[in-house]
Amino acid sequence: MSDKQTAGSKGFGSKLGFILAAAGSAVGLGNIWRFPYLAAQYGGGFFLLIYIILAVTFGFTLMLTEIAIGRRTGKSVLGAYQAVEKHCAPMGWLAALIPAIILPYYCDIGGWVLKYMTMFVSGQGAVTAHDAAVGDGEPVLFFLSFIGDFGGPTVFFLIFVLLNAVIILLGVQKGIEKVSKLLMPVLAILIVGIAIYTLTLEGAMDGVTYYLLPNFEDFTLEKLFKTVAGACSQLFYSMSIAMGILITYGSYMKKEYSLESSVRQIEIFDTAIAFLAGLIIIPSVFVFSGGDKSALSKGPGLMFITLPQVFETMPAGQIIGAAFFILVTLAALTSSISLMETVVAAIMEKFRLSRTVSCFITFGITIVLGMLSVLGYSVLSDVTILDMQFLDFFDFITNSVMMPILAFLTCILIGWVVKTKYVEEEVLHGEKKFAAKWLYRIMIRFVCPVCMIMILVTPFITDI
């Protein structure tokens, strides 16, 4: 597949379309769900400061690298790495396998979000904040009751996957680009509006202070190490790094678009959304809990248990809750379509199949693997892998193992094998200069590989 074919027949129709689509892939559950939790866990402003520093260095470097590889080769992830260096075909398979594993369980979580959105939009949001009666046993949390059922999670999972498939079937310009141009501005307006409203709540400024001001009183080297590792890990979630997405979208990017400025704009948009999500969730939970930091719990508890309780106690909480879950649904959808497109593009290129056939194949794979995650909390709840439910295992193996390994190998490939000139030449295509060239060289050759190793070893060090 040539560069002309990539950019012309299936590429993005405008620079804005590319930026919004790439930003949409980056802005997802990681920004709105995981970022506020990590910010709270690692000391609010302390984490925020480190995250922003890493975003403009570490995140910029890896994002630029992947988009440049995609645009220069004009291929999907399966062919792109082999085109860079003929012995690196296994890296392409790893890059294609990652989104194929993430997409099914991500759509499962997307189904949960879709369920909550329908509850709040239909005026039943208060129900999600209370325990649900289950048979003759003790009442359990609504969220646990929902995911522990067979029917509800399955239906919403299937609806969410179907939404993705319809958009992908429409193609790059008519599907992904048009949807991104519509949804991303709506998402931005919603998150800004909710953030402004949150700041008007009595007691919210205590949460804002905790969120924004670094606390160096209990500073230790161990805390610094864990915070840096946590921030690096979050950048994978927030910027779609090492998922094959950026290479795929890069292959759709026209040569006349500035690579460096495009990456900076995507980065700013993505970081701003994550920052605003923290500005919504942390002050809201602070108000609800009376300043109890432990209320900012990890995992689904924050999104699906704590926040509905927060919205119930908040003035106009039903409306704000509906707006919030619409926001989260849009974010989840723009990310999941990029995951599906990456898999579809790889199948199209490798097996020379049409988009329609490739989409149906991806749809089938997603349903089969996704149902393991869906049923992992109900009929398959007793089946675990390494003492983890299917969803947790898929999340661990991709985000904590496969993605850091792929990113590390990519850094070695570009920094030491084909050398940084491979990316620099692509950045300079149609540009007078590469402003961040020296920063890029240092990051891709030395700093980023070290960060990858930190991400890989931190879970084991923490366990020890």
N, C-alpha and C positions, 0 to 999 in steps of 0.2 A: 504493500500500500504506500503510495508516494505521498510526499508532503502536499502536493497540489490536490490530490484526491482527498486527503484528510481535511484540509482547510476549506476546500471548495464544496465538495459534495455533501459533507456531513458536519462541517465545522460550525462554530458559533457565528451568527450573523453580524455581531457587533462586539466591540470591546466591553461595553457595559454588560451585555449578555454573558460574556465569559466571566467577568468579575462577579456578577451576582450569582451565577451558577456555582462558581468555585467557592464563593463566600457561603452560599447555601449549603454546600457539601460540608463546609467547616462548622457552620453554626448548627448545632444539634443538641441532643440530650446532654452531651459532655459540657457544653457551655452553661445550660440552664439548670442542670441537675447536679453534675459532679463538681463544677468550678466553685459554687458557693460552699459546698460541703468541705472541700479541701481548704478553701480560704479560712473557714472557721477552725478547722482542725489544726492548721499550721500558724495560727496567730494573726489572722486577719490581714492587716496592712503589711506585715512582714512577708507573708506569702505573696501578696499582691505586688510588692516591690520587686521581688525576685522573678515573678512570673512575667512582668512587663519587660524586664531586662532580657530574660531568655527569649521572649517572643520576638523582639527586634533583632536578635542575634541568632540563636539556635533555631527558632521557628522559621525565621526568614531564610536562613541558609538551606534547610531541608526542603522547604516549600519551593524555593527557586530552583533547586536541583531537580526535583521531580518534574516540575512543569517544563523545564528546559529539555530534559530527556524526552518527554512526550512530544514536544513540538519539533525537536531536531530529528527524531526518528520517524515521527508520524505513525507510530504503531501503538497497539494495545500493550498492556503490561507483559503479556506472553512473549511478544516479539521485541519489545523495546530494549530490554537488558541484553538480549543476544545481539541486537544491532549495535549497542555500545561496545560490547566485547564478546566475541563469539563463544567464549567458554562460560559465559554468565547466564546461559539459558535457565538453569535451575532457579536463579533469583527471580526470573519471570514467573515461573510456576508458583513459587512461594508468594509473590505479589498478587497472583490471581486467586490463590487459595484463601488468603486472608479475608478479602471481602465476601467470598463465597461462604465462609464460616460466620462472619459477623452479621451479614444481612438477615439470616433467618431469626436469630435471637433478638436482633434490633427491631425487627418487625413485630416480634412478640411484645416487646416493651412498647412499641408504637401502638399496638392494639390496646394496651392498658391505658395509655394516654388518651386514645380515641374514646374509650369507655368513659373516662372521667370528663372529657369534653362534652359528650352527649348528656351526661348527668347534670352538669352545671348549666349548659345551654337550655336544657329542658326544665330548669328550675328545681332540680332534685339534688343540688350540690350538697345540701345539709345532710343528706342520707350518708354520704361518703365519710362524714366526720364522726359517725357513731358506730357502735358495734352492731353486727348483723346476727340475727338469730339463725342458728344452723341446726335443724332437726330438734331433737330433745336434749342436745348437749348445751354446754355453756356458750353464751354469745361470744363471737370472735370479732376482731377488727374487720370492717367492711372490705378492706383491701385483701386481707388474707382469705376471707370468705370468697371473694371474687376469683382470685388466681387459683384457689383450691377447687374451684368448680371445673367441670369439663366443657359445658356448652358456651358460656359467656366468653371466656378468653379465646376459644377456638373461633367463634364468629367474628370477633373484632380483629383477631389476627388475620383471618382470611380477607376481611374487608381492607385492611391496611396493605396487605401484599397486593391485592387487586388494584388499589389506587396507584401503587408504584408501577405495576405492569402496564396499565393504561397509558401513563405518562411516557414510559420508555418506548412503548409501541409507536407513539407519535413521532419519535426521532429526536435529534439534538435540537434543531431550531424550533420546530413546531411543538415539541414536548418539553424538554428540559429548560431551554432558554425562555420560552414564553411563560412557563410556570414560575421560574425563578424571578423573572421581571415582575410578575404579579405578586408573588408571595413575600419576597424579601422586603419590599417597602412596607407592606402591611405588618410584617413581623417587627420591623424597626419602629413603626408608629405605636404598635401595641406595647412594646417593651419600654419605650420612653414614657408613654402615658401612665402605665402601671407604676413605674419607678417614681414619677413625680407624685402620684397619689400616695404611695407608700411613705414618702418623706413627710407628708402632712399628718401622719398618725402620731398621737401623743406617745412619747417615749421612743420614737423611731431614731432620734439622733444619737441615742446611746449605742444602738446597733451600727449606725453609720461611723461613729467614732472608733468602735472596735474593728470595723471592716477596713477603714482607711488609714488609721495611724499604726505604724509598726511598733510592736512592743519588744524592746531589747532587754527587758529586765531579766528574763529567764533564758537569755541567749546562750547557746552552747554549740560547739562544733558538731555534735551529734544532731542537734536540731537543724543546723544549717544544712548538713548532708541530706537529711530526710526531706527537708523543704525543697531543696534543689531537685532531688530525685522526683518528688511529688509534682513539682512544677513542670519538669521535663516530660513526665508521664502524661500530665494533663494536656500538654501541647499536642500529643498524638491524637487525643480525643478532639481537641478544639480545632486543629488545623488539617485534619484528614491526612496526616503524614503516615507514610509506610502502609497505606491501604490500597495502593494502585490507582486511587481516584485521581490524584493530581497528574499522574502520567497520562491517564486516559483523557482527562479534560485538556491537558497540555497538547495532546495530539490533535485536538479540535481547534486550537488557537492559531489564528492567522499570524503570519510572519511580521506584518506591519505593526502589530500591537507591541507596545513596550513591555518587556518581561519584568524589569525591575520595578517600574512604577505600578504595574498591575499587582504584583505580589505585595507591595507595600499597602496598596488600597485594600486588598483582601484581608491582610493582616490587621489593619486598623479596624475594619468593619467587624471582624471576628472577635478581636479583643474587646471592642466597645460593647458588643452584645454580652460577652461573658461578664464584663464589669457591671453592666446594668442589671444582669440577672442576680449578681451578688447584692446589688443595691436594693433589689426587691425582696429577696428571700431572707437575708441576714437581719435587716431591721424589722421585718414582719415577724419573724420567729422570736426576736428579742422582745418585741412588744407583747406577743402572746405568752411567752414563758416568764416574763418578768425579769429578763436579763440572764436566764439560765443558758449558758453556752452549750451544755450537753443536749439541749433540745435540737441542736443542729446535727441530727443523727446521720449516720452513713447509709447509703443505699436507698432503696425504694421507700424507706420509712419517712424520709424528708419530703419527697414529692407526693406520695400517695397517702400518707397517714397524718403527718404534722401539718402540712399546708392546708388541707381541707379543714382541719380544726382551727387554723389561723383565720381562714376566710369566713368561717361561721361566726367568729367573735368580732370581725372587722366590720365597720360601717360600710354598707353597700357591698358586703363580702360576696354575695351571690353573683353580682355583676363582675366584680374584680376577678373572682374565681373562674367565671366563664371566659373572660378575656385572657386570663393567664393560661388556661388549658387549651384555648384556641392557639395562643402563641406557641406553646410547647408542641402541639400537634403539627403546626406549620414547620417548626424547626426540625422535628423528627422526620417529616416527609421529605424536606429538601435534602437531608443527609442520606436517607435511605434510597432515594432515587439515584444518587451518585454511586452508592454501593452496587445497586442493581445494574446500572449502566456499565460499570467497570467489568462485571462478570459477563454481561451480554456482549460487550465489545470484544472481549477475549475469545468467547465462543465463536462469534462471527468471523474473526480473523483466523483463528486456528483451524476451524473446520469448514470455512468458506460457506457459511450458512446465511440465510437472510435474517434481517432483524426480527421478523415475526417468529420464525422458528427458534432462533436463539433466545428470544424473550420467553417463549413457552417452556423451553428447557430449563431456563433459570427459574421460572415460576414454579416448576415442578420440584426442582432441587430445594428451593426455599421452603415450600410447603412441607416436604418430608423432614428436613432438618429442623425447621421451625416448630413442628409439632412435638419434637422431643423436648424443646424448651417449654412449650405450652403445657404439655402433660407432666412435665417434671415437678410440678407443684400439686398435681392431683393424682391420677391413676399410676403415674410412674414416680411418685414421690419417694418410694423406697429404693429406687435405683439411682446410684451415685457413681461418679468417677473421681477417684482421689478424694473421697468424702465431700464432693461438691455436686450440686444439682446440675443438670445439663447446661442450663443458661450460664451459671457461674463458671462452669468448666470451660465452655466456649469463650467466655469473656476473658478468663485467665490465660488460656493458651494463645489467644490472638494478641491481646494487649500487653501482657507481661512477658511473653516469650517470642512469638513470631515477628511482631512488629519491630521491637528493638533490634532483633537479629537482622532483619531486612534493612533497617535504617543504618545499622553499623556496616553491613556489607556494601551498601550504597556509598557511604562515606569513603570506605577504602577504595572502591572502584573508581570514583571520581577524583578523590584526593591523591591517590598513590599509583593507580594502574594506568588509566587514560589521562590522568592529570586534570587540573582545574580548567585548563584551556578549553576542554570539551564543552563545558557549560559557559565559560566566558565568551567564547565565539558566538554561541547562540544568543546570549544576552546582548551582545554588540550588534546583532543583525538589525540593521536599520537605525542603530543608536550611535551617538558620537562618543559616549563613554559609559563605563560601568562604575558608578560612583562608589559602590561598596565592595570593589574588587579585593582590596587587601583584607578587609574584614571577612569576606567570603572565604578566601584562601586559608586563613588561620582557623576559622570555624570548621570548615569541611575536613581539614587534614588533622587537626589536633583536638579541638574542644568538643565537637559533636561526637566523635567516637568514644571519648571519655564519658560523656553524658549517657550514651547508650549502654555502656558497661555499668554505670551507676544504676540505671533503671533495671537492668537484668539482675544485679546482685542484691539490690535493696530488699526485696521480699524475703530473701533467704537470711540476710543479716538481721532483719526485723524479727523473723521467727526465732533465730538463735538468741 
